[in-house]
Structures are given as structure tokens and as C-alpha cells.
Amino acid sequence: MASVGGGGGGTKVSWRLREYERRAAVAAATAVPLTSSCRPAGELEAHGGAVTCAALSRGSGRLLATGGADCRVNLWAVSKDSCIMSLTGHKSPVECVQLNPSEEQVAAGSQSGSIRVWDLEAAKLLKTLMGHKANVSCLSFHPFGNFLASGSSDTNIKLWDIRKKGYVYRHTHCRCLRSSRHLTCVCVCVCVCVCQLWDLSQGKKITEFTSHSAAVSIVQFHPNEYLLASGSADRTVRLWDLERFSQVGSLEGHTSSVRCILFSPDGSCLFSGASDCLRVFGWEPDRCFDVVPVGWGRVADLSLTGQQLVAVSHQLSTVSTYVVDLKRVKRSGESKVPGSVQDDRPLAERQEPRGAALRRSYERPTPTCSSQRESRRSEAERRSPEGERRSLSEEETEEKVSTAEIHNAEDYQEIFQPRRAISRTPPRTSEPFPAPPEDGEVKPTVVSSSSSSSSSSKPPAALAPPPSQAPPPSRSRPVELIPSNRSAPIGLNVADFLPVRASGCPASLSDEDALALMKKGHDTMCVMLSSRLKNLETVRAVWTREDIKSAVDTAVSMNDLSIVVDVLNIINLQPSLWKLDLVTTVLPQIDKLLQSKYESYMHSGCSSLRLVMKHFWPLISDTLKATPSVGVDISREERLLKCQLCLKQLRNLRQVVKNKAELVGRHGSTFCELQLLTAPLDDLL
């Protein structure tokens, strides 16, 4: 074959073309036929060089982040082929990329060992984390809190506090990792085929799982139960009980390495992706619900959005997205989905039936104060030779070098800066991709007589009935006239909006009765809101005349938690308004709010407690630990008394938070975050 161009450069280009053609031919020969359940959604020329990593957002599944050899991180809308934003700053190829659960930040690790975290809403570099000696191989945001775990080829894993720009602790030997949503722990894949479970609050290993016979490529925590899944190159997915630290299932059937696993949102099944198929597994007993042939190859990530599963894979400079219609995929042992490969036979019969109760007997170790761990780290460890602590001028220089290029302003504002308007009606949820056509859907075609006679011996194909068309509107109906003296609306029956009787017939209520029924309780609500408005005006007058402390005291004296919530929602937005004497007044009210039955009250209490721990705990801790001064210091004595009172109230709140952390769901995650923030209280005895 003649080379393209002249000299050695032409020979290299010719070889690359031949290699690309060979790969394309092999891929076409070994392509897996796609079914109606799975289809390609699009291809993107994502980078100027080779694409090295890709990750989908976990919240909505509609955001895609890619990293490439061109040292860039690009952000895409999954259903569109235009780049939303391009982030620069890395000086070496990007090796891994990860979006945080709220889709507000993206972290990328480079070949040189540096990690950069960007704020997507502000479109700027947030932090640069230095410390790894080799390329960063994996990243994982903690579901709550500003913590980021990273693993590197230098056999080190580090847990970073993004706010403080330093790592909390480090460990050796890491291949991939994942943070738990309901536990303060992280699972680390080490030593080729071993998974270790680490406690973040104490910084020590809990246990390790060693049943895999090949390298572990991916791990995933169950969204509700204390269960861990691990996929490996030995073509199996193993399930581990985090209560008894034992294996509860081994899911087999793949013919190639398991590359991605994902639990369904309700935790009823597990999606397992390999290069040739997607399998839907159940456990206790172990069984395969469905097998979907796919053609995505080296799949990099999976994500769920509505009734669709989105997958992403990359090769050379191209990123491909695929969509699986879950409406046509069997996800339990009850329903049957036509047109799919299904296998209800158990993979391994087990003696114990699956219980309906969650695995909740896992005892969480009591978190210890992070100050003890900080004291154990020497100053020499803080100042690593790799330059973990750099001068301010170097950091400012890097922030100037790092830029965020917004290519599509409309998509950027829609995704990262949505309107804050209140939706009066629930918005209609739409899928990012249209549903693929059904299998066997044949369109009627006109054929010649010769072809029809030759095929007369064959049974006729089942044709879909033509869509029924609405008849043209009839003009025989006369035009209705609206009388001018009519008082009731035309075409609107108030009885249609009233509750239906048990017998099934609509309730026969007159218009007056219906309006009276709708107005029932309206006067009482108006009185309550008027009283609340009057009290708030009183608090505002005190705030204007005196100060914020007097205003809060006035709100507390009214013995109405709704007034306290309204005031807290205002001062929580401005931490500079808070003082230590204000904290002593607010903490008892936070105790009442956290135990309230109203969700908004609980949310306001959590926000206030988070603000107190972040801004005032260092002052309280230092004051209580300080040695008594010589002489009389009245201001210090007053501050000491306030700090002692705050400590007593915070310890009471610590127990409330610990009990609330057992909840499952969004509130449980919030209280788990507060449990981490209040962990230093146990060290001040």
C-alpha cells in the first residue's frame, strides 16, 4: 500500500489508516445485532486526541463528562451532539473524570497526579489537589459532604476535603473505589482481586472480601440495603452482606469481563454491563431476569433516567451513547416482556429466602474527632516533596491558566443555571431519547405481480393495521350562541370536579354547596396567616430598631415555631449576621425543629445546625481547650460561659442527629452529614 505523503511521517499516517480500517472491519464482522430494547443514540467527536475516560451524571443521567489526551474536560448533554462547556487547566492527559451527585461539580485526575475540581454553575476552577506521584486512576465523590476520594497508580488512595484543600488520610494499593450513601465508609479494590471496606470516620479498615479470582473492575453500593456488589474480570458479579460481612450471591452468565454495574433506584434488580450484552440480575435466590444483546463494546459507564438506561463507551476520539428502553426489559420474576431473551432459572439456589426487611443491623462505629487524626499527622507529612502545599503565587497562576469555555450558552443556562421560578403544576417528565421502534414492525410496500405470484406459497406477513384517521369535522351542527344574560359558564360542570360517591355516580351538589365546601376552612387559614404576618412585622420592627439578637429573642418569645423558621430562613442566608450569643438562643429552637413532623421545619433546623458547626465550632473548641489566663478577663469569662452552654446544647443535638441518621432517603443523608460534622463533640469530655 502506498504511503500518504512522503518521508517517515507518511509511513506513520499510512500505518494508522490501515490499523483503523482493520479495527473497523473486525468491529463490523463481530457486531452484535441490536434489538428494539437497545439502540445507539449518537456518536460524538469528543476531543482532538484520544478519549481516555467518560462518566455520566448519577442524578438525572442527562449530563456526560469526557476527558481526553488533549488535557481537556468536555461536558455534553446526552441527547445532543454539541459541547456545552470545555474545561482547561491540566497540563497532562486526563485519566479519569467524575461528576458529583448534585451535578454542580466535576473532578478530573490527570496523568501527572493532579486533581482539579470545577464549579459548573460558576464556570470556574474550584480547587487544585496535588499529592499523587503517578496518574490518578479513579475518583469518587462522597454522596454528602465536601469529600472526594482518589486512587492512583502510585498505589495510594487519599480522601480529600475540598473546602480545606488537603487530604484527610491516605492508604496504599487502589484500583477503583466507591463511596457509600448510607454509611460513612468507602469500598476500595486492592491487590488485583480483593475488596476492602474502610470507615471514613475512624480511618481504619473494617473488613475485606477475597472471593474473586481475577481483577475487580467495579463496585457499587445498594441504594437502600446494606449490600455491596462487585464486578470482576472473572465474569461474575458477587454480592456482599455488610451486616455479616459475608457473600450472599454470585451472579454468573457473562462471557466477558464485567465492566459496569448499576442498581435500580428501588434496589430490586442489578444491571450488569459487559462488552456484548446487558444482564438484569436478581438475588436471593440468584437469577437472571433478562439478557439484552448490545453493541457498545468497552462500555465506560451506566446511568438511569426515567424508564431508560443510558450507556457510554469510547474508542479513539469518538464517544458513543446507547439507550436501553427499560419498558421492554424484564426487571422482576413476575412480568413477561415479549421480544427479549429471558431466563428465570435460578443461578444458584439458596436456603435462605429473601426477607422484606432492610439490612439494618450493621452497627456503625462511633466517629472519633478528626482533630486526633490531624494531630497524628506530623508537619513533615503535611509538606510532601511532591508539592502538596504550594505558594500562593503558584495557585493564583494555575487559576489564571485554567479556563472554562462555554460553547453553548443556551444549554449551559438551562442545565447549570435553571430558573428559580416555582412550577405551579408538576412538569411533564420526558425521556432524553425517543423510544426505539418495536421488533417485527413491517411497513406495507407495493410489489409487482411477478414477485407476488412467486411468494404466494409463503404465509402472508402480519401487517400492522393502518392508523385510524379522524373523520373530517361535520358542518351540520349549528353554531351555538352564548346568551348575554347567562350567569353560569358554558361547557363547565362544577359537579365534575367534586368527589365521586361510593356507588360511582357523581355527587349531586348545587353550585352554592360546592362553593361552600371549597371555602370550608378558608376563614380559619386567613386568620392564621394574618396572625403570622402580624408577628413577623413585629419581629421586623424590633430588628430595625435594635439588633438581630433582640429580633430572634422576640420571635422565640412568641412560642410559634413558624415565626422562628421564617427568621432562620433569612439569617441562614447571611452567616455574617450570626454571633456567639445568637447561637446560644437558636440552639434550643433547633432541637425542636429537628424533632418536628414538618419537613420544612426539619430542613431549616438542619441548615442552621450545619452553619453553627462550620462557623462556630472552631471558636467553641479553642475557647474550651485554652488554659486559664492570669488575672481577671471579664470578656473571656463571658465567652467561656457561652461556649460551655453551646457545648451542652450541641451534645443534646448530637443524640437527636444520631437517631435521625437511621432514616432512609434524603433526610437520612442529611442527618448522616450532620453526624460527621458533630463527630468532634465526642472528644470534648
C-alpha positions in Angstrom: 0.0 0.0 0.0 1.4 3.4 -0.9 2.1 5.8 1.9 0.2 9.0 2.3 2.7 11.9 1.9 6.4 11.5 1.8 9.1 10.5 4.3 8.7 8.8 7.7 5.6 10.9 8.6 3.7 9.5 5.6 4.5 5.9 6.6 3.2 6.6 10.1 -0.1 8.0 8.7 -0.4 5.1 6.4 0.0 2.6 9.2 -2.6 4.4 11.3 -5.1 4.3 8.4 -4.5 0.6 7.9 -4.9 0.0 11.6 -8.1 2.0 11.8 -9.5 0.1 8.7 -8.6 -3.2 10.3 -10.3 -2.3 13.5 -13.4 -1.2 11.7 -13.6 -4.4 9.7 -13.2 -6.5 12.8 -15.9 -4.5 14.6 -18.3 -4.8 11.7 -17.7 -8.6 11.5 -18.2 -9.2 15.2 -21.0 -6.7 15.7 -23.8 -7.8 18.0 -27.3 -7.4 16.4 -29.3 -4.8 18.3 -32.8 -5.5 19.5 -35.6 -3.0 19.9 -34.6 -2.7 23.6 -31.2 -1.2 22.8 -30.1 1.1 20.1 -27.3 3.6 19.5 -28.2 7.2 20.4 -25.4 9.0 18.8 -21.7 9.4 18.2 -19.5 12.4 19.2 -16.1 13.6 18.1 -15.4 14.5 21.7 -11.7 15.5 21.7 -8.9 16.5 19.4 -7.0 13.5 20.7 -7.9 10.1 22.1 -10.7 9.9 24.6 -9.4 8.4 27.8 -12.4 8.5 30.1 -16.2 9.2 30.2 -18.7 9.5 33.0 -22.5 10.0 33.2 -24.3 12.0 35.9 -26.0 10.0 38.6 -28.8 12.4 39.4 -30.5 12.9 36.1 -28.4 10.8 33.7 -28.6 13.6 31.1 -25.1 15.0 31.6 -21.9 13.5 30.1 -18.3 14.4 31.0 -15.4 13.3 28.9 -11.6 13.6 29.3 -9.0 13.2 26.6 -5.4 13.2 25.7 -5.7 16.9 24.8 -5.8 17.7 28.5 -9.4 19.0 28.4 -12.6 18.0 30.1 -15.7 18.5 28.0 -19.3 18.5 29.1 -22.2 17.3 26.9 -26.0 17.0 27.1 -26.6 13.3 26.4 -29.3 13.8 23.9 -27.4 16.5 21.9 -24.2 16.4 19.9 -22.9 19.9 20.7 -20.4 20.5 23.5 -21.8 22.7 26.4 -18.5 23.6 28.1 -14.8 22.8 27.8 -12.6 23.0 30.9 -8.9 23.5 30.6 -6.1 23.7 33.2 -4.5 20.2 33.2 -1.0 20.1 31.7 -1.1 16.3 31.0 -3.8 13.9 29.6 -6.9 13.5 31.7 -7.1 9.9 33.1 -10.4 9.9 35.0 -13.4 12.2 35.4 -16.4 12.2 37.8 -19.5 14.3 38.4 -20.7 14.8 41.9 -24.3 13.6 42.8 -25.8 17.1 42.6 -24.2 17.7 39.2 -22.8 21.0 40.5 -19.1 20.0 40.4 -16.8 17.9 38.2 -13.5 16.5 39.2 -10.8 15.2 36.8 -7.5 13.5 37.5 -4.5 13.7 35.2 -1.6 11.6 34.2 0.8 13.8 36.3 -1.2 13.1 39.5 -3.0 16.4 39.9 -6.8 16.6 40.6 -8.8 19.6 39.6 -12.4 20.4 40.8 -14.6 22.8 38.8 -17.7 24.6 39.9 -20.1 24.1 36.9 -22.6 26.8 37.9 -19.9 29.5 38.3 -17.9 28.0 35.4 -14.6 28.3 37.3 -11.9 26.2 38.9 -12.7 25.5 42.5 -9.7 23.6 43.8 -6.4 22.0 42.6 -5.4 19.0 44.7 -1.8 17.9 44.5 -0.2 14.9 46.2 -0.2 11.8 44.0 3.1 10.8 42.4 1.5 9.0 39.4 -1.6 9.1 37.2 -4.9 9.3 39.0 -6.9 6.1 38.1 -10.2 6.6 39.9 -12.3 9.3 41.6 -15.5 9.1 43.8 -17.4 12.0 45.4 -19.0 11.2 48.7 -22.8 11.4 48.4 -22.9 14.0 51.2 -20.2 16.4 52.4 -17.4 18.0 50.5 -15.2 14.9 50.4 -13.5 13.4 47.4 -11.7 10.0 47.3 -9.0 9.4 44.7 -6.9 6.4 43.8 -3.7 6.5 41.9 -1.2 4.2 40.2 1.3 5.1 42.9 -0.7 2.6 45.0 -2.2 5.4 47.2 -5.7 6.3 48.0 -6.5 9.7 49.5 -9.6 11.2 50.9 -9.7 15.0 50.3 -11.6 17.7 52.0 -12.4 20.0 49.1 -13.0 23.0 51.4 -9.6 22.8 53.1 -7.6 21.7 50.1 -5.9 18.8 51.9 -6.3 15.1 52.3 -7.7 13.6 55.4 -5.9 10.3 55.3 -4.3 8.0 52.7 -3.9 4.3 52.2 -2.0 2.1 49.7 -2.9 -0.1 46.8 -6.0 1.1 45.0 -7.6 0.1 41.6 -11.1 1.5 41.9 -13.3 2.8 44.7 -16.9 3.8 45.6 -18.4 5.8 48.5 -21.5 4.6 50.4 -24.6 6.6 50.5 -26.0 5.4 53.9 -22.7 4.5 55.6 -19.6 6.6 56.4 -17.4 4.2 54.6 -15.8 3.6 51.2 -15.1 0.4 49.3 -11.6 0.1 47.8 -10.5 -2.5 45.2 -6.9 -3.5 46.0 -4.3 -6.2 45.3 -5.9 -7.2 42.0 -8.9 -9.3 43.3 -9.5 -8.0 46.9 -12.1 -5.5 48.0 -11.6 -3.7 51.3 -14.3 -1.7 53.3 -12.9 1.3 55.1 -14.5 3.5 57.7 -14.1 7.2 56.9 -14.9 8.5 60.4 -12.2 6.4 62.1 -9.8 6.0 59.2 -9.4 2.2 59.6 -10.2 -0.9 57.6 -13.4 -2.7 58.5 -13.1 -5.9 56.5 -12.0 -7.3 53.1 -13.7 -9.6 50.6 -11.4 -12.1 48.7 -13.7 -14.5 46.7 -12.9 -13.1 43.2 -10.4 -15.0 41.1 -9.5 -12.1 38.8 -9.1 -8.3 39.0 -12.1 -6.4 40.4 -13.1 -3.7 37.9 -16.2 -2.0 39.5 -18.0 -1.9 42.9 -21.4 -0.4 43.7 -23.4 0.1 47.0 -27.1 -0.8 47.2 -29.3 2.3 47.4 -31.4 1.0 50.3 -29.9 -2.1 51.9 -26.5 -2.8 53.4 -25.4 -4.6 50.4 -22.3 -4.3 48.1 -21.9 -5.6 44.6 -18.5 -6.1 42.9 -17.9 -6.9 39.2 -14.7 -8.6 38.1 -12.7 -9.9 35.1 -13.6 -13.4 36.2 -17.1 -12.7 34.5 -19.0 -12.8 37.8 -20.8 -10.2 40.0 -20.6 -11.0 43.7 -22.9 -9.6 46.4 -21.7 -9.0 49.9 -23.8 -8.5 53.1 -22.4 -5.6 55.0 -24.1 -6.7 58.2 -22.4 -10.1 58.5 -19.5 -9.3 56.0 -20.2 -12.5 54.0 -21.0 -13.3 50.4 -24.8 -13.6 49.7 -24.7 -14.2 46.0 -22.6 -15.0 42.9 -24.2 -13.8 39.6 -22.8 -15.6 36.6 -23.6 -15.8 32.9 -21.3 -13.2 31.3 -19.0 -14.4 28.6 -16.6 -11.5 29.0 -15.3 -9.2 31.8 -17.9 -7.2 33.8 -17.2 -3.6 33.1 -20.1 -1.7 34.7 -22.8 -2.5 37.3 -25.7 -0.4 38.5 -28.5 -1.0 41.0 -32.0 0.1 40.1 -33.3 3.1 42.1 -35.6 0.9 44.2 -32.9 -1.7 44.6 -35.0 -4.5 43.2 -32.5 -5.6 40.5 -28.9 -5.1 39.3 -27.9 -4.1 35.8 -24.6 -5.6 34.7 -22.9 -4.5 31.5 -20.2 -6.3 29.5 -18.9 -5.7 26.0 -21.6 -7.9 24.3 -24.7 -7.8 26.5 -26.6 -6.2 29.4 -27.9 -8.6 32.0 -30.5 -7.9 34.6 -29.9 -9.9 37.8 -31.9 -10.7 40.9 -30.6 -12.3 44.1 -31.8 -14.4 47.0 -32.2 -16.6 45.0 -29.6 -15.7 42.3 -31.3 -15.5 38.9 -31.1 -13.6 35.6 -34.3 -11.8 34.7 -33.3 -10.7 31.2 -30.4 -10.6 28.7 -30.3 -7.7 26.2 -27.8 -8.0 23.3 -25.8 -4.8 22.8 -23.1 -3.5 20.6 -21.4 -0.9 22.8 -18.1 -2.6 23.2 -15.9 -1.3 26.0 -18.7 0.4 28.0 -17.4 3.0 30.4 -20.5 4.0 32.5 -24.2 3.4 33.0 -26.9 5.7 34.3 -30.7 5.7 34.7 -33.0 8.4 33.6 -36.7 7.7 33.8 -37.6 4.5 32.0 -34.3 4.5 30.1 -30.8 3.2 30.8 -28.1 5.3 29.1 -24.6 3.8 28.4 -21.5 5.5 27.1 -18.4 4.0 25.5 -15.4 5.5 23.8 -12.8 4.4 21.2 -10.1 6.6 19.8 -11.5 10.2 19.7 -15.2 9.1 19.4 -17.7 8.7 22.2 -20.8 6.6 21.6 -24.0 6.7 23.6 -26.6 3.9 23.7 -30.1 3.8 25.2 -32.0 0.8 26.6 -35.7 1.1 26.9 -36.5 -0.4 30.3 -40.2 -0.8 29.4 -39.2 -3.7 27.2 -36.7 -5.2 29.7 -37.8 -7.7 32.3 -36.7 -6.5 35.8 -38.5 -9.0 38.0 -39.6 -12.6 38.1 -43.3 -11.7 37.7 -43.8 -9.8 34.4 -43.1 -11.1 30.9 -41.7 -8.8 28.2 -42.1 -10.0 24.6 -39.2 -9.9 22.3 -36.4 -10.2 24.8 -34.1 -13.1 25.9 -35.3 -14.1 29.4 -34.0 -16.7 31.8 -36.0 -17.3 35.0 -33.9 -20.2 36.2 -32.1 -19.6 39.4 -28.3 -19.3 39.1 -27.7 -20.8 42.5 -30.4 -22.0 44.8 -30.0 -20.7 48.4 -31.5 -21.9 51.6 -32.5 -18.5 53.0 -35.4 -16.7 51.4 -35.1 -13.1 50.7 -36.5 -11.0 53.5 -38.6 -7.9 53.0 -36.8 -6.0 55.8 -33.8 -3.9 55.1 -30.4 -4.9 56.3 -30.3 -2.5 59.2 -28.3 -4.4 61.9 -25.0 -3.1 60.8 -23.5 -1.3 63.8 -21.9 1.9 62.9 -18.7 2.6 64.9 -18.8 5.8 66.9 -17.0 8.5 64.9 -13.9 10.0 66.5 -12.8 13.5 66.3 -10.9 14.5 63.3 -8.5 16.6 65.4 -6.9 13.5 66.8 -6.2 12.3 63.3 -4.8 15.7 62.4 -2.5 15.6 65.5 -1.1 12.3 64.5 -0.1 13.7 61.1 3.3 15.3 61.5 4.4 18.5 59.9 6.8 16.6 57.7 3.9 14.6 56.3 1.9 17.7 55.6 4.8 19.1 53.5 5.2 16.3 50.9 8.0 16.6 48.4 5.5 16.4 45.5 4.4 19.9 46.4 1.1 19.3 48.2 1.5 22.8 49.8 2.4 25.3 47.2 2.9 29.0 47.4 0.0 31.4 46.9 1.5 32.8 43.7 1.6 29.3 42.1 -2.0 28.7 43.0 -3.1 32.1 41.5 -1.1 31.3 38.4 -2.9 28.0 37.9 -6.3 29.6 38.4 -5.5 32.1 35.7 -4.3 29.3 33.4 -7.5 27.2 34.0 -10.4 28.4 31.9 -14.0 27.3 31.2 -15.0 27.8 27.6 -18.8 27.8 27.2 -19.7 26.7 23.7 -23.4 26.5 24.0 -24.8 29.3 26.3 -28.4 28.2 25.9 -27.8 24.6 27.1 -25.4 25.9 29.8 -28.0 28.2 31.3 -30.7 25.5 31.0 -28.7 22.8 32.8 -26.4 24.7 35.3 -28.4 27.9 35.9 -32.1 26.9 35.8 -34.7 29.4 36.6 -35.8 29.7 40.2 -39.5 30.1 39.3 -41.9 28.0 41.1 -43.7 25.4 39.0 -47.4 25.7 39.7 -48.2 22.3 38.1 -46.0 19.3 38.1 -43.9 19.3 34.9 -44.3 16.5 32.4 -41.3 14.2 32.6 -39.8 13.5 29.2 -37.2 10.9 28.2 -34.0 12.2 26.7 -34.3 9.8 23.7 -37.4 8.7 21.8 -38.4 5.1 22.2 -37.0 2.8 19.6 -39.4 1.0 17.2 -40.8 -2.4 18.0 -39.3 -5.5 16.6 -41.0 -7.0 13.6 -42.8 -3.8 12.7 -43.2 -4.1 8.9 -44.4 -1.3 6.7 -46.7 -2.3 3.7 -45.0 -2.0 0.4 -46.3 -2.2 -3.2 -44.8 -5.1 -5.1 -45.0 -6.3 -8.7 -47.3 -9.1 -9.8 -44.4 -11.4 -10.6 -43.0 -11.1 -7.1 -46.4 -11.6 -5.6 -47.1 -14.7 -7.5 -43.7 -16.2 -6.6 -44.3 -15.6 -2.9 -47.9 -16.8 -2.9 -46.9 -20.1 -1.3 -45.5 -18.3 1.7 -47.7 -17.3 4.6 -48.6 -13.6 4.4 -46.6 -11.3 6.7 -48.5 -9.8 9.6 -49.0 -6.2 8.8 -49.8 -3.5 11.3 -53.3 -2.1 10.8 -53.2 1.4 9.3 -53.7 4.1 11.8 -57.2 5.3 12.1 -57.9 8.8 10.8 -60.4 11.1 12.4 -63.3 11.9 10.1 -63.4 15.5 8.8 -65.4 17.8 11.1 -69.1 17.9 10.3 -70.6 21.2 9.4 -74.2 20.1 10.0 -74.1 21.2 13.6 -75.4 24.8 14.1 -73.2 27.4 15.7 -74.0 27.7 19.4 -74.9 31.2 20.6 -73.9 32.4 24.1 -76.8 34.3 25.7 -75.8 37.6 27.3 -77.8 37.1 30.4 -76.3 33.7 31.3 -74.6 33.6 34.8 -73.1 30.1 34.7 -70.1 29.1 32.5 -70.9 27.2 29.3 -69.4 23.7 28.9 -68.2 23.6 32.5 -70.0 21.5 35.2 -68.8 22.1 38.7 -70.0 18.6 39.8 -67.4 17.0 37.6 -64.7 18.3 39.9 -66.3 17.0 43.1 -65.6 13.7 44.8 -67.5 10.7 43.4 -69.8 8.7 45.7 -69.1 5.2 46.6 -71.8 4.0 44.2 -69.9 5.5 41.3 -72.4 8.2 40.3 -71.3 11.9 40.7 -72.5 13.8 43.8 -75.5 15.9 43.1 -74.4 19.2 44.7 -75.5 22.6 43.7 -73.1 25.4 42.8 -73.7 27.1 46.2 -73.0 23.9 48.1 -69.8 23.2 46.1 -68.5 26.7 46.7 -69.3 26.4 50.4 -67.4 23.1 50.5 -64.4 24.7 48.8 -64.4 27.7 51.2 -64.6 25.5 54.3 -61.6 26.3 56.5 -60.7 29.3 54.4 -61.5 31.8 57.1 -59.5 29.9 59.7 -56.5 29.8 57.4 -56.8 33.6 56.7 -56.8 34.2 60.5 -53.7 32.1 60.9 -51.8 33.8 58.1 -52.8 37.2 59.3 -51.6 36.5 62.8 -48.3 35.1 61.4 -47.9 38.3 59.2 -48.5 40.5 62.2 -45.9 38.6 64.3 -43.4 38.9 61.5 -44.0 42.6 61.3 -43.3 42.9 65.0 -40.0 41.0 64.6 -39.0 43.2 61.7 -39.7 46.3 63.7 -37.6 45.1 66.6 -34.8 44.2 64.2 -34.9 47.6 62.6 -35.0 49.4 66.0 -32.5 47.3 67.9 -30.4 44.3 66.5 -30.7 40.7 65.2 -30.3 39.2 68.7 -33.3 41.1 70.0 -35.4 40.2 67.0 -34.6 36.5 67.5 -35.5 36.7 71.2 -38.8 38.3 70.2 -39.5 35.5 67.8 -38.7 32.9 70.4 -40.9 34.6 73.0 -43.9 34.3 70.7 -43.9 30.5 71.2 -44.6 29.9 67.5 -42.1 27.7 65.6 -43.4 29.0 62.2 -42.1 32.5 63.1 -38.7 31.0 64.2 -38.5 29.1 60.9 -39.2 32.3 58.9 -36.5 34.2 60.8 -33.9 31.4 60.5 -34.5 31.1 56.7 -33.4 34.7 56.4 -30.4 34.7 58.7 -29.1 31.3 57.3 -28.5 33.1 54.0 -26.1 35.6 55.7 -23.7 33.8 58.1 -22.1 37.2 58.9 -25.2 38.1 60.9 -24.5 35.3 63.4 -22.8 35.9 66.8 -22.0 33.6 69.6 -24.8 35.0 71.8 -27.2 34.4 69.0 -26.1 30.7 68.8 -27.0 30.2 72.4 -30.5 31.4 71.7 -31.0 29.4 68.5 -29.7 26.0 69.5 -32.7 25.1 71.7 -35.0 26.0 68.9 -33.0 23.8 66.5 -33.7 20.9 68.9 -37.4 21.5 68.5 -37.2 21.9 64.7 -35.2 18.7 64.2 -37.9 16.7 66.0 -40.8 18.4 64.2 -43.2 16.5 62.0 -43.0 19.2 59.2 -40.3 18.7 56.6 -39.7 22.4 56.1 -39.1 22.9 59.8 -36.6 20.0 59.8 -34.8 21.3 56.8 -34.4 24.8 58.4 -33.1 23.2 61.6 -30.5 21.1 59.7 -29.3 24.2 57.8 -28.9 26.2 61.0 -27.0 23.4 62.7 -24.7 23.0 59.7 -24.0 26.7 59.8 -23.2 26.6 63.5 -20.8 23.7 63.3 -18.9 25.1 60.3 -18.5 28.7 61.6 -18.6 28.5 65.4 -17.2 25.1 66.4 -13.6 26.1 66.0 -14.2 29.1 68.3 -16.0 26.9 70.9 -13.4 24.2 70.8 -10.4 26.6 71.1 -12.1 28.5 74.0 -12.8 25.4 76.0 -9.3 24.0 75.4 -7.5 27.2 76.2 -5.7 27.4 79.6 -7.0 30.0 82.1 -5.3 33.3 81.8 -3.7 35.2 84.6 -5.8 38.0 86.1 -9.4 38.9 85.5 -10.7 38.9 82.0 -14.4 39.6 82.0 -14.9 39.2 78.3 -13.2 35.9 78.3 -15.2 34.6 81.2 -18.4 35.6 79.4 -17.3 33.9 76.2 -16.3 30.8 78.2 -19.8 30.6 79.7 -21.4 30.9 76.3 -19.2 28.2 74.9 -20.0 25.8 77.7 -23.7 26.4 77.2 -23.3 25.8 73.4 -21.4 22.6 74.1 -24.2 21.3 76.3 -26.9 22.1 73.8 -24.8 20.6 70.9 -24.4 17.4 72.8 -28.1 17.1 73.1 -28.5 17.8 69.4 -25.8 15.2 68.7 -28.0 12.4 70.1 -31.0 13.6 68.1 -28.9 13.7 64.9 -27.6 10.2 65.7 -31.2 8.8 66.0 -32.4 10.6 62.8 -29.4 9.3 60.8 -31.1 5.9 60.8 -33.7 7.2 58.4 -33.5 6.0 54.8 -33.7 8.5 52.0 -32.9 12.2 51.6 -33.3 13.1 55.2 -31.1 10.2 56.3 -28.3 11.5 54.0 -28.7 15.0 55.5 -28.5 13.7 59.1 -25.6 11.5 58.2 -23.7 14.6 57.0 -24.6 16.3 60.3 -23.4 13.3 62.2 -20.0 13.7 60.6 -19.9 17.4 61.4 -20.8 16.8 65.0 -18.3 14.0 65.5 -15.7 16.3 67.2 -18.2 16.7 70.1 -17.2 13.3 71.4 -13.6 14.5 72.1 -14.5 17.3 74.5 -15.3 15.5 77.7 
